[in-house]
Amino acid sequence: MSPMFVDVSCKKCGARNRLDIGQPRAEQTLEEHVRLVIDRLSHQPSFGCFGGHFELAPPLPNFWEVHWETLGGSQAP
């Protein structure tokens, strides 16, 4: 399976870019991978988080907005 991408925009300046969110592991379903990515980017701790640890701060700045409706396997929206 190819890497998955999603659009991310800046709430301050309006710039919008595609973000590579990786690809599911061989034994992982697409739905599970997307759920873990959503948990990770929105900082909702999950027991299957990447790296096996929890962080005290969200990995994305508060002024970034993730557009989940653009999720896809292409770097072009």
Contacts in CASP RR format, 6 or more apart in sequence:
PFRMAT RR
TARGET T0000
AUTHOR 0000-0000-0000
METHOD contacts of the structure
MODEL  1
MSPMFVDVSCKKCGARNRLDIGQPRAEQTLEEHVRLVIDRLSHQPSFGCF
GGHFELAPPLPNFWEVHWETLGGSQAP
1 23 0 8 1.000
1 24 0 8 1.000
1 30 0 8 1.000
2 23 0 8 1.000
2 73 0 8 1.000
3 20 0 8 1.000
3 21 0 8 1.000
3 22 0 8 1.000
3 23 0 8 1.000
3 73 0 8 1.000
4 20 0 8 1.000
4 21 0 8 1.000
4 22 0 8 1.000
4 23 0 8 1.000
4 33 0 8 1.000
4 34 0 8 1.000
4 37 0 8 1.000
4 71 0 8 1.000
4 72 0 8 1.000
4 73 0 8 1.000
5 18 0 8 1.000
5 19 0 8 1.000
5 20 0 8 1.000
5 21 0 8 1.000
5 70 0 8 1.000
5 71 0 8 1.000
5 72 0 8 1.000
5 73 0 8 1.000
5 74 0 8 1.000
5 75 0 8 1.000
6 18 0 8 1.000
6 19 0 8 1.000
6 21 0 8 1.000
6 37 0 8 1.000
6 66 0 8 1.000
6 67 0 8 1.000
6 68 0 8 1.000
6 70 0 8 1.000
6 71 0 8 1.000
6 72 0 8 1.000
7 16 0 8 1.000
7 17 0 8 1.000
7 18 0 8 1.000
7 19 0 8 1.000
7 66 0 8 1.000
7 67 0 8 1.000
7 70 0 8 1.000
7 77 0 8 1.000
8 16 0 8 1.000
8 17 0 8 1.000
8 18 0 8 1.000
8 19 0 8 1.000
8 60 0 8 1.000
8 64 0 8 1.000
8 65 0 8 1.000
8 66 0 8 1.000
8 67 0 8 1.000
9 15 0 8 1.000
9 16 0 8 1.000
9 17 0 8 1.000
9 64 0 8 1.000
9 65 0 8 1.000
9 67 0 8 1.000
10 16 0 8 1.000
10 63 0 8 1.000
10 64 0 8 1.000
10 65 0 8 1.000
11 63 0 8 1.000
11 64 0 8 1.000
11 65 0 8 1.000
12 63 0 8 1.000
16 67 0 8 1.000
18 70 0 8 1.000
18 75 0 8 1.000
18 76 0 8 1.000
18 77 0 8 1.000
19 66 0 8 1.000
20 75 0 8 1.000
21 37 0 8 1.000
21 41 0 8 1.000
21 71 0 8 1.000
22 33 0 8 1.000
22 37 0 8 1.000
23 33 0 8 1.000
24 30 0 8 1.000
24 32 0 8 1.000
24 33 0 8 1.000
25 33 0 8 1.000
34 71 0 8 1.000
35 46 0 8 1.000
36 46 0 8 1.000
36 48 0 8 1.000
36 49 0 8 1.000
36 50 0 8 1.000
38 44 0 8 1.000
38 68 0 8 1.000
39 45 0 8 1.000
39 46 0 8 1.000
39 49 0 8 1.000
40 46 0 8 1.000
40 49 0 8 1.000
40 50 0 8 1.000
40 59 0 8 1.000
41 58 0 8 1.000
41 59 0 8 1.000
41 60 0 8 1.000
41 66 0 8 1.000
42 58 0 8 1.000
42 66 0 8 1.000
43 55 0 8 1.000
43 57 0 8 1.000
43 58 0 8 1.000
43 59 0 8 1.000
45 54 0 8 1.000
60 66 0 8 1.000
70 77 0 8 1.000
END
